[in-house]
Amino acid sequence: MAALNINKSEQQISGKSQLTKLYEIMRETMEQGFYGSVEVKFEAGKVTIIKKTESIKI
């Protein structure tokens, strides 16, 4: 499990920049063939935490 925190300086960047960063994370996750779940947490309309939980399929 990995959690990515967006620091205070990044929170002050416009919502479009956060959306671009979120898109990049999701694109990389899909390209890697990720199997699991992604949780995105918001505070006051800003992304604060992205949590990826990987599952192993056997």
N, C-alpha and C positions, 0 to 999 in steps of 0.2 A: 504494500500500500504506500502511496506517495501523495503528499499534500503539497501544493504549491501556494505560497503566500505572496500576495501582491503587496509590496511595501508602500508606505505612506506617500512617497514621491510619485509612484505610479498611480495611486488613487486620484491624484490631482490632475492627471492627464485626462483629456476628453474621453467621453464614452466610446467614441469611434476607435480610438487607439486600443482601449480595452477589448472591444469587440474583435479587432484585428488580431490581438494577441490570443484571445480565446479561440478564434478560427484557426490560427496556426497550431495551437495545442491539439485541437480536435483533428486537424488534417494529419498531423504526425501520428496521432493515436490510430487513425484508420489505416495509414500506410504501413504501420508496424503489425497489422493484423491483431490488434489488441482484443482480448476476450475478458470482459469485466464490466464495470460500471464507472460512470463519471458523474460527479456531483458538483454543481456550481452554486456557491453561496454569494448572496448579495447583501449589501448594507447601504441603505439610502440610495438605491439605484446603481451602485457601483459593485463590480465583482471584487470580492475580498479573498475568497478561497476556492481553489479548484482541487477536488479530491478524486484521485483515480484509485479504484480497487480492482486488482487483477485477479481473475479466476483462472484455474488451471483445469483444462478439459482433458480427461484421459479416456 
